[in-house]
Amino acid sequence: MTHDITSPSVVPFPRDLTVALRSRIRETIELIFAEEVEAALGAGPSERVEDRRGYRNGSVTRSVLTQHGRHELTIPRARLFGEDGSTGEWRSELVGRYQRRTKQIDDALVGCYLAGANTRRIRKALAPLFGERHLSKSAISRIVKRLKEEFDRWRVRGLSEEPCAILYLDGFHLPVRMARRVVRVPVLAVIGVRRSDGKKILLSLSIARSESTASWTSVVNDLVRRGLPQPALVVLDGNAGVIRAVCDAWPKSRIQRCTKHKLENLRSKAPMHSHAELKRDYDAIIHAEDLSEAKRSHQAFMRKWRLLSNEVARSLEEAGEDLLSFYSFPPSQWKCLRTTNPLEAVNSGFRRRTKTQGAFPNEDAALVLLYGLIATEQIRLKKIDGWRQLSEVSMPGLQRAA
């Protein structure tokens, strides 16, 4: 027996599978809406119950963009009874008021922006999937604006619940347009290591005119004002401004001078032919078995290089025992505490993203982009080595070496 495909009792298989899938998705979403409003009202359609909490009030059709495409959804409307006898409009938790895109779509658009695509490129790339109706220039700009609002909340949030055993402080430069001219300005960044789980978190991002004592004091004082507990160790380079700011704000915290920065300083004082020998003697200090061996290697370095190059010896002497502070912590953490590499890795991620950016139009645009790269995990902050031993690190900090 054969079927007449023109007969209304026979439904032909859809040729466009995408259309069929989207239809099923739309039906599923609308079913969820129906269940959501029924739970809010406490009664089904036309159901008579004593504890009804409201009544249905028709429906509205809204076009919503999801990761599965654009859907014309029929969203029910309802009124809920208030405790004072008044009524208020029911709001779906699935799709907010005036919402035209799901959070996944907004996150994807922000990701494209943070990856370096401008508005025109984003619209061109995603138009075949979503059409241009929901991807207007103003729509994308509003999404980026929300990222700016999130950044504004983040930069003033309280830090009293974020005890960090270790802080990394460093700066790097970006081109920013200021007063009608493009200048390279330092971005001062602070990353903390949570004592509870060893996770690195971004604590502060700010643009300054220079890496002066005043600039770093402003950054550190802001962390203190927001309630950040005193850390046990602060890892930084040899910038005098940041050292003074940290010592004034957190006198009980130990200072760890970045051993990588110090090696670069030493090489700049020595002739090229002696660099290999210099590094060998220096590595004996920072890769010793323990603090006692490190101090013996330090003394041997000073005796030898005072004769070979007094400038090299004086440069090492300038760092003092702040170069060896990491030896007071569990050995499993030494690799992560010797240098500012954890922050340098983040800075490298910033530079990779911004090298094709040209100049930023203003300071906020630069900071929001950098924050967004961390917030969306396009630049990931990992745990430090030996984080399980952070519980052995006393807080608010060890006594700073003399």
N, C-alpha and C positions, 0 to 999 in steps of 0.2 A: 504494500500500500504506500502511496506517495502522498506527500503533503503539499498543498498549494501555498507557496510562500507569500502570496498576496492575501491569504486569509488572515483576518484579525486575531484568530486564536493562536497563530504561530508568530513568535517574536524572533526575528533574525538576529544572529550573533553580531554584536557591534564590530564594525570594521576597525574603528579607532579605539584601541585598547586604552589609550590615555583618557579619552572621554569617559569610558566606562568606569575606570578607576576613580576619576574625579567625582563622578556621580555617586559612587559608593562612599567616598570620603565625605561628600556633602551630606548624604543621608545619615551617616554615622554622627557627624557633628550636630546635626539638627536633632537627632535622637538624644544626644547628651544634653542639649538645651532643654528638651522636653522633660527629661528626668530631673534636671537642675531646678526648673521652675516648680515642678511637682513637689520636690523636697522642700522648697522654700514656702510653698503655700500649705503643705500638709494635706493636700487633696488632689486627686486626679481630675480631668475634665468632667464637668457636670456632676461630680461626686458630692454628695451632701454629708458633711461631717460637722460635729459640734465644735471641734477645735481648729477649724479652718483659720489660717493666718493671713488670708488675703484673697484676691480674686484676679482672674485673667483679664487682660485689657487689650486683646488683639495681638498683632504682630507687626514687625517691621522688616523690610528686606534690606540687607546691607552687603556690599561687595567687600570681601575680606581676602587679603593675599596671604597664603600659607606656603610652606615649603613644597607643597604639592600643587601649587598653582593658584589661580584666582577662582573664588567660589562666590556665587550669589546665594547667601544664606538667609533663611527665614528665621528670625529671632523672635521668640515670644516676648510679649510685654505683660507686666502684672503690677498690681498695687498691693503693698503689704500694710497690715494694720500696725499702727504704733501703740505704745502703752497708754498714751493720752487720748486715744480714740481717733487720731488723725491717720492719714494714709501716706505712704511714700512709695516712690517708684522702685521696683525691683531691679537690681543690677546683676547681670551675669558675671560670674568669676572667670568664665572661659574666655569671653571677649569683652573687654572694657568699653566704656562709653566712648563713642566716636573712634574707636580703634579700627584701623583699616589694614593693619599688618600684624602678624604674629611676632612674638619676641624673637623667634628664630630668624625671621627675615630681617628684622632690625639689626640683630647681631651679625648677620652675614654682610649687610651693607656697611656696618661699622668696620668689620674685618677687611673689606675691600678698601675702604678709605685708609685704614691704618697700614695696609700693605703697599700703599703708594698710588692707588688709582684715584683720579679726580672724578668729579661729578659726571662729566661727559662720558668718561670711559666706563664708569659703573653702569650708567643707563644703557650704553651701547652693548655692554657684555650681557646684561641680565634681561634686556627687553625681549629676546626670543622666548624666555621662560615665563616672565611675569607681565610683559607688556609695558608700555610707558606711562599708563595712567597712574599707577601707584609709585612710579619712580621718577617723579618730576624733580627738578633741581631744588625746589623749595622743600619737598618731602625729605630728600637726603640731607639737606641743610638742617632740618629740624631734628633729624636723628643725631647728627653730629653735635647739635646744640645740647641735646640731652646728655651726651658724653661730657660736655663742658660743665653742665650742672652737677653731674656726678663727681667730677674732679673738684669742683668748688666745695662740695660737702666733704670729700675725702681729705682735703688739705687742712681742714679745721677740726677734724674729728678728735675725740679724746683718745689718749694713749695710755691711760692708767691701767687698762686691762691687757696691755701688750708688753709685759716684762721681757726685755731682750737682754740676754747675757752678753751679747757681742754686738758692736756697731761697726760699720764700715763707712767712712766718710771720704769722699773724693769729688773732684770736679772735672768737667770736660767742656769744650767750647762748641757753640753752634752759631751759624750766621742768622742774625735776626735784624729785621728792618726797624730801626729806631730813629725818630726825629728825621725822617726822610732819607736816611742813609743806612746801608747794610753794614753792620759791624759784627764781629765775632765776640760773643759774650760767654762768660762761664756759667754753666749749669751746675749748681751745687746739689749733690745727691747724697742721701743717707739711707742705708739699708741696715735693718736689724735682724738678728737671729733669735727667734723666740726660744725661750728657755724650756718651754713645755714640750715642743716637738721638733726643734732644730730647723724649722722652716724659715727661710729668708723672706722678709717682707719689706716692701718699699715704705719708708716712713716720711720722707720729705723730698720735694723737688722744688727748686727755686732758681731764679735767674738773678745774678748780681752783676755789678759793674766790674768787680775784680774779686780775686780770692784773698781779700784782706782780712785782718782780724775782725774788723767791724762787720763784714759780710758774714763770716762764719759764726760770729757771736750772735748775730740775729737768727741764724738757722738753729743753733743749739738752744738759745733761749726760748725759741718757739716750741721746740720739743719739750723743754722743761715746763713751760706754761701749759702745754696740753697734757701734762701729767706723766710723761714717760719716766719710768723708774730708772735710777742710776745704773748704768751697765757695769759689768765686771771688767770688760776690756773694750778699748776703742782702737780700731786698726785704721791707720791713716798714713799719708805720705809725709814728707818732711816740711810741708808748708808751715811756716811759723805762725801764720794767722789761725789756722785750724787747731794747732797744738795749744796755743794760748787760750782759745775759746773753750776747748774741751777741759783743760785744766782748771779754768775759773768756774765752770758750771758743775763739773763732776770731779772734785779733788780726790775722791777715794777710788776712782776708776784707774785702772792701769792703762798705759799707752803702749801700743805696739807699732813701731815704725816699720813701714813696708820694706822688707828686705830686698825686694826687686828694685824699688826706687833707689835705695841706698847703693846697690851695686852699680846702677847707672851713674850715680854721682861719683863713685870711686873711679869708674872707668874714665870719666871726663877729666879727672885729675892726673891720670897716668898716661904715659906714652903708649902707642898702639902695640908695640912689640911685647909689652909686659902684661897685656890684658889676660892672656891665658893663665899666667902664673898668679895674677891678682885674683882671678875667679877661683882658682884652686885653693888658695889660702882663705878666701872669704867663705867658700862652701864648707870648709872645716869648722867654721863658727856656727853657721846656721843649719848645718845638717849633722850636728854632733849627737852623741848618744844621750846626753843629758846636760843639765845646766853647768855642772862642774867642768865637764869636758869642753863645753862651749866657751867658758871663761878662760880656760887655759889656752885654747886656740886663739881667743881674742888677744890675750897678752902676747902670744907669739907673733901674731900679725902686727901688733903695734911695734914691737921691738924690731922686727925685720923691715917694715915699711917706713919707719922713721929714718932709716938709713938710705932706703931706695928712693923714697918720695915723701917728703914731709907733708905735702898737701894731701896726699892720700891718707896718711895717718891721722891728720887733723880732721878730715871729713868723717872718718869712722869714729873718732873720739867724740865728735859733736853729737852723734846719735845716742851715746851713752848706753846704759842698760835697757833703754826702751827698745833696743833692737832685739833683746833676748827675753822679753816678757812672755812670749808664747810658751817658753819652757816650763812655766808655772802651771800650765793647764795639762789635761790628759794627753798623752802622746798621740792618741788617735786623731786629735784635732789639730796637731801642729801644722800639717800641710795647709789647712784652710786659714790658720791664724797668722802665718808668717807674712803674708802679702795682702794687698787689696785686690787680688785677682777676682774674687767673687763680684766685686763692684765693677772691676775693669771688664769682665765678661758682659755685664749688663750695658756698660757704656759702648762696648763694641757692637752690641745689638742695636743700640740707638744710632750709632754711626752708619751701620749698614742700611738702616731704613731711611736715614736723612741725607745720605750722600747725593741722592738724585733729587732731593727736594728743592734745592736752591735755597733762597733765603725765606725764612718764615715771615709772614706779614706783620706779626707782633709777638710779644712775649707769651701771651696766653695760648696762642696757636701752637707754639713749640711745646709748652708744658703739657697741654691737653693731649697732644700726639704721643709724647713720651709716656705719660700716665696710661693712656689707652693701650699701648703696647704691652705694659705689665698687667693691666686689669683684664685684658682679654687673653692673656697667656701666650701672645705671640712671642714674647720674651719670657721664658719660664725661670722662676727662681727655685732652685733645688735646696734640699737640706744640706747642711755641712757634714763633712765626715766626722764620725764619732759623736753624733748628736745625742746618742743615748747617755753619754757621760756628762752632758750639760748639767744634770742634777747634782754633780759633784762640785760644780762651780758655785762658790758662795756669792750671794747678792746682799747688798747693792754693789759690792765690788771688793777686790783685794786692794791692799795698800799699794799705791803707786811707788815704783822703784825710785830710789833717791838718785 
